[in-house]
Amino acid sequence: MQQYPILAGQEFYYIYVQLKDFQSGLREGPIMGPLVSGLDKETMQLLAKYFSEGSWPETDYAADEQQTRSGRTVIAAGQCVACHLGAFHGNSRIPRLAGQHAEYLSKTMLDFKSRSRNNAPDKGSLMATFSDEQISDVAQYLSALRE
């Protein structure tokens, strides 16, 4: 289901922090909030460890020429590689974006833009500088990236 993120192979610390943010309410989630509400730190760390040790799945997403061109332009303007690194595989506190579901990426970026997701305010400010179409192109471009 593309509206949910790929977690297998995602960064341990990133997953753990997201679980804590869901639990505290800093990140809203009608499904995840209630699921993690009663978990202790150790259990959240075990969940993060389990998912982070999985293998990132192979996907067959593609971006057309226009999406690729627009995605690269937006990324270059937004300084995305400063945090997500050149191959968009992330590190420790920064999530992997390469190969992630485009629908999930687009929704996440739009949530930052509208400030309905506010556990990373700097991303909200950045996303506000781009049109919804540009965000969609970036999501499609990132989902098509391979190893």
PyMOL CGO cylinders between C-alpha atoms (Angstrom):
from pymol import cmd
from pymol.cgo import CYLINDER

trace = [
    CYLINDER, 0.00, 0.00, 0.00, 1.73, 3.10, -1.22, 0.3, 1, 1, 1, 1, 1, 1,
    CYLINDER, 1.73, 3.10, -1.22, 0.18, 5.48, 1.30, 0.3, 1, 1, 1, 1, 1, 1,
    CYLINDER, 0.18, 5.48, 1.30, 2.27, 3.83, 4.03, 0.3, 1, 1, 1, 1, 1, 1,
    CYLINDER, 2.27, 3.83, 4.03, 6.06, 4.11, 4.20, 0.3, 1, 1, 1, 1, 1, 1,
    CYLINDER, 6.06, 4.11, 4.20, 8.55, 1.38, 3.53, 0.3, 1, 1, 1, 1, 1, 1,
    CYLINDER, 8.55, 1.38, 3.53, 10.10, 0.71, 6.93, 0.3, 1, 1, 1, 1, 1, 1,
    CYLINDER, 10.10, 0.71, 6.93, 12.32, -2.31, 6.26, 0.3, 1, 1, 1, 1, 1, 1,
    CYLINDER, 12.32, -2.31, 6.26, 15.85, -1.01, 5.93, 0.3, 1, 1, 1, 1, 1, 1,
    CYLINDER, 15.85, -1.01, 5.93, 14.99, 2.49, 7.16, 0.3, 1, 1, 1, 1, 1, 1,
    CYLINDER, 14.99, 2.49, 7.16, 17.36, 4.09, 9.67, 0.3, 1, 1, 1, 1, 1, 1,
    CYLINDER, 17.36, 4.09, 9.67, 17.09, 2.85, 13.28, 0.3, 1, 1, 1, 1, 1, 1,
    CYLINDER, 17.09, 2.85, 13.28, 17.28, 6.21, 15.02, 0.3, 1, 1, 1, 1, 1, 1,
    CYLINDER, 17.28, 6.21, 15.02, 14.88, 7.83, 12.58, 0.3, 1, 1, 1, 1, 1, 1,
    CYLINDER, 14.88, 7.83, 12.58, 12.26, 5.11, 13.19, 0.3, 1, 1, 1, 1, 1, 1,
    CYLINDER, 12.26, 5.11, 13.19, 12.74, 5.36, 16.94, 0.3, 1, 1, 1, 1, 1, 1,
    CYLINDER, 12.74, 5.36, 16.94, 12.32, 9.16, 16.94, 0.3, 1, 1, 1, 1, 1, 1,
    CYLINDER, 12.32, 9.16, 16.94, 9.19, 8.90, 14.80, 0.3, 1, 1, 1, 1, 1, 1,
    CYLINDER, 9.19, 8.90, 14.80, 7.69, 6.40, 17.26, 0.3, 1, 1, 1, 1, 1, 1,
    CYLINDER, 7.69, 6.40, 17.26, 8.47, 8.80, 20.12, 0.3, 1, 1, 1, 1, 1, 1,
    CYLINDER, 8.47, 8.80, 20.12, 6.93, 11.69, 18.16, 0.3, 1, 1, 1, 1, 1, 1,
    CYLINDER, 6.93, 11.69, 18.16, 3.76, 9.67, 17.54, 0.3, 1, 1, 1, 1, 1, 1,
    CYLINDER, 3.76, 9.67, 17.54, 3.61, 8.78, 21.21, 0.3, 1, 1, 1, 1, 1, 1,
    CYLINDER, 3.61, 8.78, 21.21, 4.06, 12.36, 22.41, 0.3, 1, 1, 1, 1, 1, 1,
    CYLINDER, 4.06, 12.36, 22.41, 1.64, 13.76, 19.84, 0.3, 1, 1, 1, 1, 1, 1,
    CYLINDER, 1.64, 13.76, 19.84, 4.35, 15.85, 18.18, 0.3, 1, 1, 1, 1, 1, 1,
    CYLINDER, 4.35, 15.85, 18.18, 3.59, 13.85, 15.05, 0.3, 1, 1, 1, 1, 1, 1,
    CYLINDER, 3.59, 13.85, 15.05, -0.09, 13.13, 14.59, 0.3, 1, 1, 1, 1, 1, 1,
    CYLINDER, -0.09, 13.13, 14.59, -1.23, 9.77, 13.32, 0.3, 1, 1, 1, 1, 1, 1,
    CYLINDER, -1.23, 9.77, 13.32, -4.69, 8.27, 13.78, 0.3, 1, 1, 1, 1, 1, 1,
    CYLINDER, -4.69, 8.27, 13.78, -3.25, 4.76, 13.42, 0.3, 1, 1, 1, 1, 1, 1,
    CYLINDER, -3.25, 4.76, 13.42, 0.25, 5.07, 14.86, 0.3, 1, 1, 1, 1, 1, 1,
    CYLINDER, 0.25, 5.07, 14.86, -0.59, 7.36, 17.80, 0.3, 1, 1, 1, 1, 1, 1,
    CYLINDER, -0.59, 7.36, 17.80, -2.86, 4.83, 19.53, 0.3, 1, 1, 1, 1, 1, 1,
    CYLINDER, -2.86, 4.83, 19.53, -0.56, 1.92, 18.60, 0.3, 1, 1, 1, 1, 1, 1,
    CYLINDER, -0.56, 1.92, 18.60, 2.46, 3.39, 20.35, 0.3, 1, 1, 1, 1, 1, 1,
    CYLINDER, 2.46, 3.39, 20.35, 0.69, 5.21, 23.19, 0.3, 1, 1, 1, 1, 1, 1,
    CYLINDER, 0.69, 5.21, 23.19, 1.42, 2.50, 25.76, 0.3, 1, 1, 1, 1, 1, 1,
    CYLINDER, 1.42, 2.50, 25.76, 4.86, 1.39, 24.58, 0.3, 1, 1, 1, 1, 1, 1,
    CYLINDER, 4.86, 1.39, 24.58, 7.94, 1.89, 26.71, 0.3, 1, 1, 1, 1, 1, 1,
    CYLINDER, 7.94, 1.89, 26.71, 11.30, 3.10, 25.42, 0.3, 1, 1, 1, 1, 1, 1,
    CYLINDER, 11.30, 3.10, 25.42, 12.77, -0.40, 25.20, 0.3, 1, 1, 1, 1, 1, 1,
    CYLINDER, 12.77, -0.40, 25.20, 9.87, -1.72, 23.12, 0.3, 1, 1, 1, 1, 1, 1,
    CYLINDER, 9.87, -1.72, 23.12, 10.07, 1.23, 20.72, 0.3, 1, 1, 1, 1, 1, 1,
    CYLINDER, 10.07, 1.23, 20.72, 13.80, 0.61, 20.35, 0.3, 1, 1, 1, 1, 1, 1,
    CYLINDER, 13.80, 0.61, 20.35, 13.17, -3.08, 19.65, 0.3, 1, 1, 1, 1, 1, 1,
    CYLINDER, 13.17, -3.08, 19.65, 10.63, -2.15, 16.96, 0.3, 1, 1, 1, 1, 1, 1,
    CYLINDER, 10.63, -2.15, 16.96, 13.05, 0.33, 15.40, 0.3, 1, 1, 1, 1, 1, 1,
    CYLINDER, 13.05, 0.33, 15.40, 15.82, -2.27, 15.47, 0.3, 1, 1, 1, 1, 1, 1,
    CYLINDER, 15.82, -2.27, 15.47, 13.60, -4.91, 13.87, 0.3, 1, 1, 1, 1, 1, 1,
    CYLINDER, 13.60, -4.91, 13.87, 12.58, -2.70, 10.96, 0.3, 1, 1, 1, 1, 1, 1,
    CYLINDER, 12.58, -2.70, 10.96, 15.99, -1.10, 10.47, 0.3, 1, 1, 1, 1, 1, 1,
    CYLINDER, 15.99, -1.10, 10.47, 17.65, -4.51, 10.13, 0.3, 1, 1, 1, 1, 1, 1,
    CYLINDER, 17.65, -4.51, 10.13, 15.33, -5.51, 7.30, 0.3, 1, 1, 1, 1, 1, 1,
    CYLINDER, 15.33, -5.51, 7.30, 16.29, -5.22, 3.66, 0.3, 1, 1, 1, 1, 1, 1,
    CYLINDER, 16.29, -5.22, 3.66, 15.02, -2.32, 1.62, 0.3, 1, 1, 1, 1, 1, 1,
    CYLINDER, 15.02, -2.32, 1.62, 12.69, -3.88, -0.94, 0.3, 1, 1, 1, 1, 1, 1,
    CYLINDER, 12.69, -3.88, -0.94, 13.23, -3.69, -4.67, 0.3, 1, 1, 1, 1, 1, 1,
    CYLINDER, 13.23, -3.69, -4.67, 10.66, -1.49, -6.34, 0.3, 1, 1, 1, 1, 1, 1,
    CYLINDER, 10.66, -1.49, -6.34, 9.92, -0.77, -9.96, 0.3, 1, 1, 1, 1, 1, 1,
    CYLINDER, 9.92, -0.77, -9.96, 8.83, 2.85, -9.71, 0.3, 1, 1, 1, 1, 1, 1,
    CYLINDER, 8.83, 2.85, -9.71, 9.64, 5.12, -12.63, 0.3, 1, 1, 1, 1, 1, 1,
    CYLINDER, 9.64, 5.12, -12.63, 9.63, 8.83, -13.33, 0.3, 1, 1, 1, 1, 1, 1,
    CYLINDER, 9.63, 8.83, -13.33, 9.02, 10.30, -16.74, 0.3, 1, 1, 1, 1, 1, 1,
    CYLINDER, 9.02, 10.30, -16.74, 11.40, 12.83, -18.26, 0.3, 1, 1, 1, 1, 1, 1,
    CYLINDER, 11.40, 12.83, -18.26, 9.43, 15.86, -17.05, 0.3, 1, 1, 1, 1, 1, 1,
    CYLINDER, 9.43, 15.86, -17.05, 9.16, 14.50, -13.48, 0.3, 1, 1, 1, 1, 1, 1,
    CYLINDER, 9.16, 14.50, -13.48, 12.87, 13.75, -13.45, 0.3, 1, 1, 1, 1, 1, 1,
    CYLINDER, 12.87, 13.75, -13.45, 13.82, 17.21, -14.74, 0.3, 1, 1, 1, 1, 1, 1,
    CYLINDER, 13.82, 17.21, -14.74, 11.44, 18.98, -12.34, 0.3, 1, 1, 1, 1, 1, 1,
    CYLINDER, 11.44, 18.98, -12.34, 12.44, 16.75, -9.42, 0.3, 1, 1, 1, 1, 1, 1,
    CYLINDER, 12.44, 16.75, -9.42, 16.13, 17.45, -9.93, 0.3, 1, 1, 1, 1, 1, 1,
    CYLINDER, 16.13, 17.45, -9.93, 15.49, 21.19, -10.22, 0.3, 1, 1, 1, 1, 1, 1,
    CYLINDER, 15.49, 21.19, -10.22, 13.44, 21.35, -7.02, 0.3, 1, 1, 1, 1, 1, 1,
    CYLINDER, 13.44, 21.35, -7.02, 15.93, 19.22, -5.13, 0.3, 1, 1, 1, 1, 1, 1,
    CYLINDER, 15.93, 19.22, -5.13, 18.83, 21.40, -6.25, 0.3, 1, 1, 1, 1, 1, 1,
    CYLINDER, 18.83, 21.40, -6.25, 16.97, 24.55, -5.17, 0.3, 1, 1, 1, 1, 1, 1,
    CYLINDER, 16.97, 24.55, -5.17, 15.92, 23.08, -1.84, 0.3, 1, 1, 1, 1, 1, 1,
    CYLINDER, 15.92, 23.08, -1.84, 19.28, 21.81, -0.61, 0.3, 1, 1, 1, 1, 1, 1,
    CYLINDER, 19.28, 21.81, -0.61, 17.74, 18.37, 0.05, 0.3, 1, 1, 1, 1, 1, 1,
    CYLINDER, 17.74, 18.37, 0.05, 21.07, 16.57, -0.38, 0.3, 1, 1, 1, 1, 1, 1,
    CYLINDER, 21.07, 16.57, -0.38, 22.53, 18.44, 2.59, 0.3, 1, 1, 1, 1, 1, 1,
    CYLINDER, 22.53, 18.44, 2.59, 20.50, 16.21, 4.92, 0.3, 1, 1, 1, 1, 1, 1,
    CYLINDER, 20.50, 16.21, 4.92, 19.35, 13.23, 2.87, 0.3, 1, 1, 1, 1, 1, 1,
    CYLINDER, 19.35, 13.23, 2.87, 22.76, 12.88, 1.17, 0.3, 1, 1, 1, 1, 1, 1,
    CYLINDER, 22.76, 12.88, 1.17, 23.48, 12.58, -2.53, 0.3, 1, 1, 1, 1, 1, 1,
    CYLINDER, 23.48, 12.58, -2.53, 21.92, 9.17, -3.08, 0.3, 1, 1, 1, 1, 1, 1,
    CYLINDER, 21.92, 9.17, -3.08, 18.97, 9.99, -0.77, 0.3, 1, 1, 1, 1, 1, 1,
    CYLINDER, 18.97, 9.99, -0.77, 19.68, 7.00, 1.48, 0.3, 1, 1, 1, 1, 1, 1,
    CYLINDER, 19.68, 7.00, 1.48, 19.72, 9.15, 4.62, 0.3, 1, 1, 1, 1, 1, 1,
    CYLINDER, 19.72, 9.15, 4.62, 21.68, 8.43, 7.76, 0.3, 1, 1, 1, 1, 1, 1,
    CYLINDER, 21.68, 8.43, 7.76, 20.86, 7.89, 11.42, 0.3, 1, 1, 1, 1, 1, 1,
    CYLINDER, 20.86, 7.89, 11.42, 18.41, 10.76, 12.04, 0.3, 1, 1, 1, 1, 1, 1,
    CYLINDER, 18.41, 10.76, 12.04, 17.50, 11.34, 8.39, 0.3, 1, 1, 1, 1, 1, 1,
    CYLINDER, 17.50, 11.34, 8.39, 15.20, 8.95, 6.53, 0.3, 1, 1, 1, 1, 1, 1,
    CYLINDER, 15.20, 8.95, 6.53, 15.96, 7.19, 3.30, 0.3, 1, 1, 1, 1, 1, 1,
    CYLINDER, 15.96, 7.19, 3.30, 13.88, 8.65, 0.47, 0.3, 1, 1, 1, 1, 1, 1,
    CYLINDER, 13.88, 8.65, 0.47, 15.30, 6.77, -2.54, 0.3, 1, 1, 1, 1, 1, 1,
    CYLINDER, 15.30, 6.77, -2.54, 12.87, 4.06, -3.59, 0.3, 1, 1, 1, 1, 1, 1,
    CYLINDER, 12.87, 4.06, -3.59, 10.19, 5.10, -1.08, 0.3, 1, 1, 1, 1, 1, 1,
    CYLINDER, 10.19, 5.10, -1.08, 6.57, 5.01, -2.26, 0.3, 1, 1, 1, 1, 1, 1,
    CYLINDER, 6.57, 5.01, -2.26, 5.79, 8.16, -4.30, 0.3, 1, 1, 1, 1, 1, 1,
    CYLINDER, 5.79, 8.16, -4.30, 2.30, 8.46, -2.83, 0.3, 1, 1, 1, 1, 1, 1,
    CYLINDER, 2.30, 8.46, -2.83, 3.71, 8.42, 0.70, 0.3, 1, 1, 1, 1, 1, 1,
    CYLINDER, 3.71, 8.42, 0.70, 6.48, 10.90, -0.16, 0.3, 1, 1, 1, 1, 1, 1,
    CYLINDER, 6.48, 10.90, -0.16, 4.06, 13.30, -1.81, 0.3, 1, 1, 1, 1, 1, 1,
    CYLINDER, 4.06, 13.30, -1.81, 1.61, 13.17, 1.09, 0.3, 1, 1, 1, 1, 1, 1,
    CYLINDER, 1.61, 13.17, 1.09, 4.40, 13.68, 3.60, 0.3, 1, 1, 1, 1, 1, 1,
    CYLINDER, 4.40, 13.68, 3.60, 5.82, 16.70, 1.78, 0.3, 1, 1, 1, 1, 1, 1,
    CYLINDER, 5.82, 16.70, 1.78, 2.33, 18.20, 1.39, 0.3, 1, 1, 1, 1, 1, 1,
    CYLINDER, 2.33, 18.20, 1.39, 1.69, 17.59, 5.10, 0.3, 1, 1, 1, 1, 1, 1,
    CYLINDER, 1.69, 17.59, 5.10, 4.88, 19.50, 5.92, 0.3, 1, 1, 1, 1, 1, 1,
    CYLINDER, 4.88, 19.50, 5.92, 3.83, 22.26, 3.50, 0.3, 1, 1, 1, 1, 1, 1,
    CYLINDER, 3.83, 22.26, 3.50, 0.38, 22.64, 5.09, 0.3, 1, 1, 1, 1, 1, 1,
    CYLINDER, 0.38, 22.64, 5.09, 1.91, 22.29, 8.56, 0.3, 1, 1, 1, 1, 1, 1,
    CYLINDER, 1.91, 22.29, 8.56, -0.39, 19.39, 9.41, 0.3, 1, 1, 1, 1, 1, 1,
    CYLINDER, -0.39, 19.39, 9.41, 2.86, 17.52, 10.12, 0.3, 1, 1, 1, 1, 1, 1,
    CYLINDER, 2.86, 17.52, 10.12, 4.96, 19.67, 12.36, 0.3, 1, 1, 1, 1, 1, 1,
    CYLINDER, 4.96, 19.67, 12.36, 7.66, 17.52, 13.90, 0.3, 1, 1, 1, 1, 1, 1,
    CYLINDER, 7.66, 17.52, 13.90, 10.22, 19.09, 11.54, 0.3, 1, 1, 1, 1, 1, 1,
    CYLINDER, 10.22, 19.09, 11.54, 9.35, 22.79, 11.17, 0.3, 1, 1, 1, 1, 1, 1,
    CYLINDER, 9.35, 22.79, 11.17, 12.25, 23.50, 8.82, 0.3, 1, 1, 1, 1, 1, 1,
    CYLINDER, 12.25, 23.50, 8.82, 10.76, 21.09, 6.28, 0.3, 1, 1, 1, 1, 1, 1,
    CYLINDER, 10.76, 21.09, 6.28, 7.45, 22.95, 6.42, 0.3, 1, 1, 1, 1, 1, 1,
    CYLINDER, 7.45, 22.95, 6.42, 9.20, 26.19, 5.54, 0.3, 1, 1, 1, 1, 1, 1,
    CYLINDER, 9.20, 26.19, 5.54, 11.10, 24.51, 2.71, 0.3, 1, 1, 1, 1, 1, 1,
    CYLINDER, 11.10, 24.51, 2.71, 8.06, 22.73, 1.26, 0.3, 1, 1, 1, 1, 1, 1,
    CYLINDER, 8.06, 22.73, 1.26, 6.06, 25.98, 1.32, 0.3, 1, 1, 1, 1, 1, 1,
    CYLINDER, 6.06, 25.98, 1.32, 8.38, 27.32, -1.37, 0.3, 1, 1, 1, 1, 1, 1,
    CYLINDER, 8.38, 27.32, -1.37, 7.28, 24.68, -3.90, 0.3, 1, 1, 1, 1, 1, 1,
    CYLINDER, 7.28, 24.68, -3.90, 4.05, 24.11, -5.79, 0.3, 1, 1, 1, 1, 1, 1,
    CYLINDER, 4.05, 24.11, -5.79, 2.02, 20.95, -5.26, 0.3, 1, 1, 1, 1, 1, 1,
    CYLINDER, 2.02, 20.95, -5.26, 2.99, 19.85, -8.79, 0.3, 1, 1, 1, 1, 1, 1,
    CYLINDER, 2.99, 19.85, -8.79, 6.68, 20.30, -8.03, 0.3, 1, 1, 1, 1, 1, 1,
    CYLINDER, 6.68, 20.30, -8.03, 6.28, 18.27, -4.85, 0.3, 1, 1, 1, 1, 1, 1,
    CYLINDER, 6.28, 18.27, -4.85, 4.55, 15.51, -6.81, 0.3, 1, 1, 1, 1, 1, 1,
    CYLINDER, 4.55, 15.51, -6.81, 7.40, 15.49, -9.34, 0.3, 1, 1, 1, 1, 1, 1,
    CYLINDER, 7.40, 15.49, -9.34, 10.01, 15.29, -6.57, 0.3, 1, 1, 1, 1, 1, 1,
    CYLINDER, 10.01, 15.29, -6.57, 8.14, 12.38, -4.97, 0.3, 1, 1, 1, 1, 1, 1,
    CYLINDER, 8.14, 12.38, -4.97, 7.99, 10.51, -8.27, 0.3, 1, 1, 1, 1, 1, 1,
    CYLINDER, 7.99, 10.51, -8.27, 11.66, 11.21, -8.99, 0.3, 1, 1, 1, 1, 1, 1,
    CYLINDER, 11.66, 11.21, -8.99, 12.79, 10.04, -5.53, 0.3, 1, 1, 1, 1, 1, 1,
    CYLINDER, 12.79, 10.04, -5.53, 10.70, 6.88, -5.70, 0.3, 1, 1, 1, 1, 1, 1,
    CYLINDER, 10.70, 6.88, -5.70, 12.41, 5.96, -8.98, 0.3, 1, 1, 1, 1, 1, 1,
    CYLINDER, 12.41, 5.96, -8.98, 15.94, 6.25, -7.56, 0.3, 1, 1, 1, 1, 1, 1,
    CYLINDER, 15.94, 6.25, -7.56, 17.83, 2.97, -7.23, 0.3, 1, 1, 1, 1, 1, 1,
    CYLINDER, 17.83, 2.97, -7.23, 20.92, 1.93, -5.31, 0.3, 1, 1, 1, 1, 1, 1,
]
cmd.load_cgo(trace, "trace")
